[in-house]
Amino acid sequence: MIFDLFRNRGGESLDRVATKIEAMLRNDRHAFDLAMAALMAEKPAAEVNDEVRATDQAVNRLEREIRRELLVHTSVYGAFDTPAVLVHMSIVKDVERVGDYAKNLLDLARDGSNFSEVDDAVGWGRLATEISALISDAGEAFLAHDRDRSLDVRSRGEILLRSFDEQVTALVSGQDRAPQGIARALAYRYLKRIVAHLMNLVSAVIMPLDQLDHFDEDP
């Protein structure tokens, strides 16, 4: 397995990479939780704005540090570890993008969206909790190289992606005429991207190298 080969060499540098990926995911979840709390009117958007953006900047810094670490690793250990380096280069971008979409969700709240007032407010609250947990579960499955847990994340993600598409179709076609339709459609799209990037993360455990990073595309 790619990860087994990778960990047989340069273990200390790869431990640092794993620690930084874990930190990125913690920050992603924190930014997402704050953004959804603002969207659900549990916290004022203006109050959490600086923290969300500072957290995302921390994620960006960690991404750059990981890429530098991987380049150093490659220069020391050569082509033998190239497949695993490519895997990590790919997935850190997926992890970084989660924070970007958290900012997009926060921007909806800053623009006046308030999902505590919509008819399915309870459903939005459940969705926020489910995706927050999925961020942690995807990260734990990836860091443990756990195939079964990765398959579980993928299965849960596929259900969510189908649901988001159905909800957007209902809004665009006029079947759903409830208030805040534009904001809800955008939120579904942002959540879809977050889930797709998490599925890309676990694809590193369950897919061959040439099939990584495709869950953010249409099936």
Buried (B, 14 or more C-beta within 10 A) or exposed (E): EBBEEBBEBBEEBBEBBBEBBBBBBBBBBBBBBBBBBBBBBBBEBEEBBEBBBEBBEBBBBBBEBBBEBBEEBBEEBEEEBEBBBBBBBBBBEBBBBBBBBBBBBBBBBBEEBBBEEBEBBEEBBEBBEEBBEBBBBBBBBBBEBBEEBBBBBBEBBBEBBEBBBEBBEBBEEEEBEEEBBEBBBBBBBBBBBBBBBBBBBBBBBBBEBEEBBBBBEEE
